Amino acid sequence: MQYHAHWLLLVTQLYLYALAWLLSGTQLRGLGKQLVQHTMAATCMASGLLLVAILPPDLMLLAVPYAIMSALLVAGFLYGSNAYLVFFDLGALPHSHIWLLTLLAGWLSFLLGLPDATAPYRITLLNLMLGSIVLWGVSRIHRPSLNEFPGMSTWILHLPLVLFASYLIVRAIARLLIGESGLPELTVSSDINVNQAMFYMVMAAFFNMMSIVRIGTRLTRQLHMLSHRDPLTGLRNRRSLTRTYIEKKRRHPLRVCVIFVDIDHFKAINDTFGHHIGDEVLQHVGRQMLSRSTDRFRAFRLGGEEFAMVLRDSSLPEGLELAENLRQALASQTLAFDGKPLQLTASFGVASGTLPDIDMDSLLGAADEALYRAKHNGRNRIEAAPLAVSLV
């Protein structure tokens, strides 16, 4: 009874994980497919191990119960690996393929269980399949994981999974070499199986903890991006500009050039074509700015039809050149919406200075004043801040 208590504890743990993943689907929007995979993984593994915990050993060793147990464990491991394929958008296995593989695993276990001579090798086959599934899953997600979570964190997370898979495969080989003492059946009450049950519990906890860490890290990054990105154009927003150039204390001088951009007659565009076309115009301008982005150049949408560009380590002439390049690009293209042509133009104000000799607020104000003059002097033009500001 003490031996079966370990398997019942593991089963309870897995069912609780399944319930937790299922309930989290009501809170974590956009992760529904992955949470389904985690829920199926925990449910299938718990159901398979439940047979070991509740059926008498003699009955469990019959061909049909053993095949069902093997199939459910294979399904659980496949769904566990599939959850990460979904997480990294790697073309996960459809449910039909998973259950086809599950039926194949169950059928092989059933055939091995019919003759008495081959029945002892079912546990070898099961461990080989489970270990191979874990290694396959890790190999598929390792490179994408390094891209999203660079550094040692990915290696630290994947090493226990590789060790767990190696443990399963080594146990399978030990069964072939030294028989029952190397890998006893799950139904046998032994110290080896008690340790194996505890090892499964630790790995189940680790696997779920690893999933929570990755989901939490991605959600945190997404929230950070949403707070610093304009959702319509994909450009950085005013908060990002403020945090980068105003709130951040600068110890070393940095020469910057600020360009303010304002779409001409934007209200007329909304009134004539509708606000949905106005949004497309904003996206068009955003794409033009993003296409010119470099390591030294950042583009921002400040709100409405107002944009800004900040060039690092640059001079006023370089800023004027970039502004002229963008002005010509916008003015040379005739857009068409609902069969109506639209000639898009924009006005520009440019200012340059060295931080922290001049504070960023003053530089932004100078660029805004230059933009106002460009609007006042006829639009579709560029005005520079007074030389006194630009030489600071």
C-alpha positions in Angstrom: 0.0 0.0 0.0 2.9 2.3 0.8 4.3 1.7 -2.7 0.9 2.5 -4.4 0.7 5.7 -2.4 3.6 7.1 -4.4 1.8 6.6 -7.7 -1.4 8.0 -6.3 0.5 11.1 -5.1 1.9 11.5 -8.7 -1.5 11.0 -10.2 -3.1 13.6 -7.9 -0.3 16.0 -8.8 -0.8 15.5 -12.5 -4.6 16.0 -12.3 -4.1 19.2 -10.3 -1.7 20.4 -13.0 -4.4 19.6 -15.6 -7.0 21.5 -13.7 -4.6 24.5 -13.2 -3.8 24.7 -17.0 -7.5 24.3 -17.8 -8.5 27.1 -15.5 -5.6 29.4 -16.6 -7.2 29.3 -20.1 -9.9 31.7 -18.7 -7.2 34.2 -17.7 -4.4 34.0 -20.3 -5.9 35.2 -23.6 -4.1 34.1 -26.7 -2.6 31.0 -25.2 -5.6 28.8 -25.5 -4.0 26.3 -27.9 -0.9 25.8 -25.7 -3.0 25.5 -22.5 -5.0 22.8 -24.2 -1.8 20.9 -24.9 -0.6 21.2 -21.3 -4.0 20.1 -20.0 -4.1 17.0 -22.3 -0.5 16.1 -21.3 -1.2 16.1 -17.6 -4.6 14.4 -18.0 -3.2 11.6 -20.2 -0.2 10.9 -18.0 -2.4 10.9 -14.8 -4.9 8.6 -16.4 -2.2 6.1 -17.5 -0.5 6.1 -14.1 -3.9 5.8 -12.4 -4.3 2.3 -13.8 -1.0 1.4 -12.2 -2.1 2.8 -8.9 -5.6 1.2 -8.7 -5.5 -2.1 -10.6 -4.1 -5.3 -9.0 -0.6 -6.1 -10.3 -1.7 -9.4 -12.0 -4.5 -7.6 -13.8 -2.3 -4.6 -14.8 0.2 -7.0 -16.5 -2.5 -8.3 -18.9 -2.0 -7.2 -22.5 -5.0 -4.8 -22.7 -4.6 -2.8 -19.5 -0.8 -2.5 -20.1 -1.4 -1.4 -23.7 -3.9 1.3 -22.5 -1.5 2.5 -19.9 1.4 2.7 -22.4 -0.7 4.5 -24.9 -1.9 7.1 -22.4 1.7 7.8 -21.2 2.9 8.2 -24.8 0.0 10.6 -25.5 0.8 12.6 -22.4 4.5 12.9 -23.4 3.5 13.8 -27.0 1.1 16.5 -25.8 3.8 17.8 -23.4 6.3 18.2 -26.3 3.5 19.6 -28.5 2.8 22.4 -26.0 6.3 23.8 -26.6 5.9 23.5 -30.4 2.7 25.5 -30.1 4.5 28.0 -27.8 7.2 28.6 -30.4 4.9 28.3 -33.4 6.8 25.4 -34.9 4.0 23.6 -36.6 2.7 21.3 -33.8 1.4 17.9 -34.4 -2.4 17.9 -34.9 -4.5 15.9 -32.5 -5.2 13.2 -35.1 -1.5 12.5 -35.5 -0.9 12.4 -31.8 -3.7 9.8 -31.3 -2.5 7.8 -34.4 0.9 7.6 -32.8 -0.7 6.7 -29.5 -2.7 3.9 -31.0 0.4 2.6 -32.7 2.3 2.6 -29.4 -0.6 0.9 -27.6 -0.9 -1.7 -30.4 2.9 -2.5 -30.2 2.6 -2.9 -26.4 -0.5 -5.1 -26.9 1.3 -7.4 -29.4 4.4 -7.7 -27.1 2.1 -8.6 -24.2 0.4 -11.5 -25.8 3.3 -14.0 -25.7 4.9 -14.6 -22.3 8.3 -14.5 -23.8 8.1 -10.9 -25.0 5.8 -9.4 -22.3 8.8 -8.4 -20.1 10.1 -6.2 -22.9 7.0 -3.9 -22.9 8.6 -1.7 -20.2 11.7 -1.4 -22.4 9.7 -0.3 -25.4 7.7 2.2 -23.3 10.8 3.8 -21.8 12.5 4.0 -25.2 9.4 5.7 -26.6 9.0 8.2 -23.8 12.7 9.1 -23.8 12.8 9.5 -27.5 9.7 11.8 -27.4 11.4 14.1 -24.8 14.7 14.3 -26.9 12.7 15.0 -30.0 10.8 17.8 -28.4 13.9 19.4 -26.9 15.8 19.2 -30.2 12.9 21.0 -32.0 12.6 23.9 -29.5 16.2 24.4 -28.5 17.2 26.9 -31.2 14.0 28.9 -31.2 14.3 29.0 -27.4 17.8 30.3 -27.6 16.6 33.1 -29.9 13.8 34.2 -27.6 15.6 33.4 -24.3 19.3 33.9 -25.0 22.1 33.0 -22.6 22.4 30.2 -20.0 18.7 30.2 -19.1 17.7 28.0 -22.0 20.5 25.5 -21.3 19.6 25.4 -17.7 16.0 24.7 -18.5 16.7 22.0 -21.2 19.5 20.1 -19.4 17.1 18.4 -16.8 14.9 17.3 -19.7 17.8 15.8 -21.5 18.9 14.0 -18.3 15.4 12.7 -17.8 15.2 11.4 -21.3 18.6 9.8 -20.9 17.5 8.2 -17.6 14.5 6.6 -19.4 16.7 5.3 -22.2 19.4 4.0 -19.9 16.8 2.2 -17.8 15.4 0.6 -21.0 18.9 -0.6 -22.0 19.5 -1.8 -18.4 16.3 -4.0 -18.7 17.8 -5.7 -21.8 21.1 -6.3 -20.2 20.3 -7.3 -16.6 16.6 -8.0 -16.7 14.1 -7.2 -13.9 16.7 -5.8 -11.5 17.6 -3.2 -14.0 14.1 -2.0 -14.8 11.3 -3.7 -12.9 7.7 -3.4 -14.1 5.8 -0.4 -12.7 3.5 -2.8 -10.8 6.3 -4.2 -8.8 6.8 -2.9 -5.3 10.5 -2.0 -5.1 12.8 0.8 -4.1 13.7 1.4 -7.7 10.1 2.0 -8.6 9.5 4.2 -5.5 12.5 6.3 -6.6 11.2 6.4 -10.2 7.8 7.6 -9.0 9.5 10.4 -7.0 11.6 11.2 -10.0 8.5 11.5 -12.1 7.0 13.9 -9.6 10.0 16.1 -9.6 10.2 16.2 -13.4 6.5 16.9 -13.6 6.8 19.8 -11.2 9.9 21.1 -13.1 8.2 20.8 -16.5 5.2 22.8 -15.3 7.4 25.4 -13.6 9.5 25.8 -16.8 6.3 26.4 -18.7 5.0 29.0 -16.3 8.4 30.8 -16.3 8.4 30.9 -20.1 4.8 32.0 -20.4 5.3 34.7 -17.7 8.5 35.9 -19.4 6.8 36.3 -22.7 3.7 38.0 -21.3 6.0 40.4 -19.4 7.8 41.3 -22.6 4.6 41.7 -24.5 3.2 44.0 -21.8 6.5 46.0 -21.9 6.2 46.2 -25.7 2.6 47.3 -25.5 3.5 50.1 -23.0 6.3 51.4 -25.3 4.9 50.7 -28.8 2.1 52.3 -30.7 -0.3 49.5 -31.7 -1.4 51.0 -34.9 2.0 51.8 -36.6 4.4 49.6 -34.6 6.5 52.6 -33.8 7.8 53.5 -30.4 5.4 55.8 -28.5 5.8 59.0 -26.5 6.4 57.1 -23.3 9.4 55.3 -24.9 10.8 58.6 -26.1 10.4 60.1 -22.6 12.0 57.1 -20.9 14.9 56.9 -23.4 15.9 60.5 -23.7 14.4 62.4 -20.8 14.1 60.2 -17.7 17.3 58.3 -18.3 20.3 60.1 -16.8 23.1 60.6 -19.2 26.7 60.7 -18.1 28.4 61.0 -21.5 27.7 63.7 -24.1 25.4 62.5 -27.0 24.9 64.5 -30.1 21.3 64.0 -31.3 19.1 65.4 -34.1 15.3 65.6 -33.5 12.9 65.6 -36.4 9.2 66.4 -35.9 6.8 65.2 -38.6 3.2 66.2 -39.0 0.9 64.9 -41.8 -0.6 67.9 -43.7 -4.4 68.3 -43.7 -4.9 65.1 -41.8 -8.3 66.2 -40.5 -9.5 66.7 -44.1 -8.3 63.2 -45.0 -10.4 61.7 -42.1 -13.4 63.8 -43.2 -13.1 62.9 -46.8 -12.1 59.2 -46.7 -13.1 58.2 -43.2 -11.2 57.4 -40.1 -10.3 53.9 -41.2 -8.5 55.3 -44.2 -6.9 57.8 -41.8 -5.5 54.8 -39.9 -4.1 53.4 -43.2 -2.4 56.7 -43.9 -0.8 56.7 -40.4 0.4 53.1 -41.0 1.8 54.1 -44.4 3.8 56.9 -42.8 4.9 54.5 -40.1 6.2 52.0 -42.6 8.1 54.7 -44.4 9.8 55.7 -41.2 10.5 52.1 -40.1 12.1 51.3 -43.5 14.7 54.0 -42.7 15.4 52.8 -39.2 19.0 51.9 -38.3 20.9 51.4 -35.0 21.4 55.2 -34.8 17.8 56.2 -35.8 14.6 55.7 -33.9 11.1 56.6 -35.0 8.2 57.5 -32.7 4.5 58.2 -33.0 3.7 61.0 -30.5 0.0 60.9 -31.0 -2.6 61.7 -33.7 -0.8 62.6 -37.0 2.4 63.7 -35.2 5.6 61.7 -35.4 9.2 62.2 -34.3 12.6 60.8 -35.4 15.7 60.9 -33.2 19.1 60.4 -34.8 22.0 59.5 -32.5 25.6 60.8 -33.1 24.3 63.0 -35.9 24.5 66.6 -37.0 21.9 69.1 -38.2 22.8 68.6 -41.9 22.3 64.8 -41.6 18.9 65.4 -40.0 17.8 67.8 -42.7 18.9 65.2 -45.4 16.9 62.4 -43.7 13.9 64.7 -43.4 14.1 65.7 -47.1 14.4 62.1 -48.1 11.2 61.2 -46.2 9.4 64.3 -47.4 10.1 63.5 -51.1 9.1 59.8 -50.6 5.7 60.8 -49.1 5.0 63.5 -51.7 6.0 61.4 -54.7 3.5 58.7 -54.0 -0.1 59.0 -55.0 -2.3 56.8 -52.8 -5.7 55.6 -53.8 -8.6 54.7 -51.5 -12.0 53.6 -52.7 -11.0 54.8 -56.2 -10.2 58.3 -54.9 -6.6 59.6 -55.3 -4.8 61.0 -52.3 -1.7 63.1 -52.5 0.0 62.8 -49.2 2.4 65.4 -47.9 4.0 66.2 -44.5 5.8 69.1 -42.8 9.0 68.8 -40.8 10.8 70.6 -38.0 14.4 69.8 -37.3 16.6 70.6 -34.3 20.0 69.4 -33.2 22.0 69.6 -29.9 24.2 67.7 -27.5 22.8 66.0 -24.5 23.1 66.8 -21.6 24.4 70.3 -22.5 20.9 70.9 -23.7 18.0 69.0 -22.1 15.8 66.9 -24.4 12.7 68.8 -23.5 14.3 72.0 -24.9 15.4 70.2 -28.1 11.9 68.7 -28.6 10.4 72.2 -28.1 12.8 73.7 -30.7 11.8 71.0 -33.2 8.1 71.6 -32.5 8.6 75.4 -33.1 10.4 74.7 -36.4 7.5 72.4 -37.4 5.0 75.1 -36.6 6.9 77.5 -38.9 6.9 74.8 -41.7 3.1 74.6 -41.3 2.7 78.4 -41.3 4.9 78.8 -44.4 2.9 76.6 -46.7 3.3 73.0 -45.5 5.2 70.2 -47.3 8.5 71.7 -46.3 11.3 71.5 -43.8 12.3 74.2 -41.2 15.3 74.0 -39.0 15.6 75.3 -35.5 17.6 78.5 -35.0 21.3 78.1 -35.4 21.8 79.1 -31.8 19.9 76.0 -30.7 21.5 73.7 -33.2 25.0 74.6 -32.2 24.6 74.0 -28.5 
